């Protein structure tokens, strides 16, 4: 029930109060939720860039159509996906798994070889699009975690990704920006959306049961 109430409480905050900062412990729990989120084959093919530098936030706002949440928030999460699945990246994650678990399994190595034989040859753009889907899973985890922490947030796709990549120098790291998510606290007196009823389709029109 606490989860459902938190989800009912959250909304895509349009006006944040720049005078209120999110405590760092809450930010860390939100980031940990993203880190623990599932991803295809466990590859975690994206990273989160946490931005608090006001000068950088102003630059990001300029390439995000002037959306005020970008600079009124206290923390901005940038989800950046791998630009490609390379053998080095695939091997890195499987090597990490073996090291953390303390053993190498035949099934795991077989799966590693299968990915190595398929993913790099699909082409960078196909692989990037696949990686972006994993970043959206992370975004979902972040939105839910923020709601539970009673921290306001807004998922934003409305920005120039090429320009944002330049601002954060992402391409040199083999990353491309996919989503941004401001964290902060709503300014209830100025946000036109804050008191409007949350609208979703009914369960009957949203869920199809096949028995």
N, C-alpha and C positions, 0 to 999 in steps of 0.2 A: 504493500500500500504506500509506503514511503517513496518508493521508486515512481509509482504512478502519479502521486501528488506532485513530485518534483517535476515530472514531465508536463503536467498540467500547468505548473507554475512558470516554466520557461517559455520564452518566445524569442523571436529574432529581434533583439533589442536595436532600436533605431537611434536612440539618444542616450549616451552614457554620460555619467557624471565624472568629469576629469579630475575632480578633487578627491575621489575615493579610489584607493588602490586595493587590488586584490592581495591578501596576505600570501607570502611566498609559500607557506605550507600547503595552501589550497592549490596554488599553481602547480606545485610539485606532484600532488595527488592526481591532478588532471593529466599532467604529462605522463605519469606512471600508468594511468589507464590506457593512454595511447600506446605506450611501449608494450603493454601486455595484450593489446588487441590482436586478434588473429589475422593472418595473411596467407595468401596462397603459397603452399609448399613451405610455409614458415620462413620465407625469404626476407620479410620486412623491407620491401624495395622502395622505401621512402624515408625521409628524415623530417624532423620538425625543427624549424629555426625559431627560437624565442627572441623576440625583438622588444626592447624597452627603451632603446636610445631614441630620444625625442627627435633628433635631427633626421635619423633614418626613417622614423615613422612619418615625418612630414614628406619625405621623398616618396614613401610608399603611398601615402594619401594622394599625391599628385598623379600617380599612375593607376589609382583606384577610383577614378571619376569623382574625387573630392569627398568621398564618404567619410563623414565625421567620426564614426566609430573607430577608425584607424588611429586617429590621434587622441581621441577622448578616452580610449581604453588605457588600462595600465600595463597590459601585456598583450602582444600580438603573436599568435601562432601562425607560422607559414609552413604549410605542408608541401614538401618538395619531393617529387618522385625521381627515381633513377631514370636516367635518359636511355638506358639500355640494360639488358641482362647480359653481362659478360661472364666468361668462364671464371675470371678472378672473383667476381662478386658471388657467383653461385658457390664456388669453392670456399670462399670466406665464411659463408653461413653454415655450410656443412662441417667445415673444420671447427667452427665455434661450437656447434652442437656436439660433436665428438669430444671436444675438450671439456665442455661443461658436464656432460654425462659420464665421462670417464671411460668410454668404450666405443668401439666401432662395430656397427652391425652390418651384416651382409645385405639386409633389406635396405638400409639407409644408403649404402654405397651404390647399390643397384639403382636406387631412385636418383641419386646424385648424377650418375652416368646418363640416365634417361634425360634429365633436364639439360645436361651439358650437350647432349646430342640434338636436342630440339630447340631450346630457347635462343641461343646466340644466332642461329641461322634464320630465325624468323624475321629479322630486320629490326632496327632500332625503334622505328615509329610504332610498330606492332607491340614491341616490348614496353615502350613508354606508356602506351594506352593501357596495357595490362597493369602496369605499376600504378597508374593513376587510380584504378579501381580499388587497389589495396589502400591507397591514401584516404579514399572516401570511407573505408571501414574504420580507419583511425579517427577520422573526423567524427564519425558517429559515436565512437567511444568517448571522445573529448566532449561532445555536446551533452551526453548523458552524465558524465562525471561532473561537468560544470553545474548541471542542474541539481545534482545531489549535493554539491557544495554550496548551493544557493549563490552561484556566481553567474552573472549574465554573460551571454555570448551571442555571436551572430556568424553563421557560415556565409562566407562571401566568395563568389566566383567572378564578380564584376570588377576585373582589373586587367591590365595589359601584362600578360605573363612574360613576354619577352623583355619588357621594360623592367619588371620586377626582378627578373633574373639578373639584369645588369646592375640594379641597385644593390643586390645582395651577392653579386659575383657567383651565382650558382652554377653557371655552365662550366666554369673551370673545375668544379667539384663533381661534374657528371650528374648534376641535378637540374630539374626544371620545375618551376612553381606550378602548383595545381589549385590550391585553396588557401585562403587566409581566414583566421578566426580570432577576432578581438575578444579579450576577457576584461570585464569591468563590472560596474554596477549601474543599473538603470537610473536615469534622471526622470522620475515619474511625473514631474510637473511639466516636462517638455516633450515627452515621447508620446506621439499621437496613438501609438499602437498598444500602449501598456494596459489599458483598461478594456480593450475590445475582446469579445468572446473568442476563444480559440475554436476554429472551425476545422473539423475533420469529417470525412464521410463516416456513416454509421458502420458498425461491425458487419451488419448484414450486407452492406454494399461494398465492403472492403475485403472481407474474408470469405473465401469459397471453401467449403468443407467437402472433401471427397471421402466417403466412408465405404 
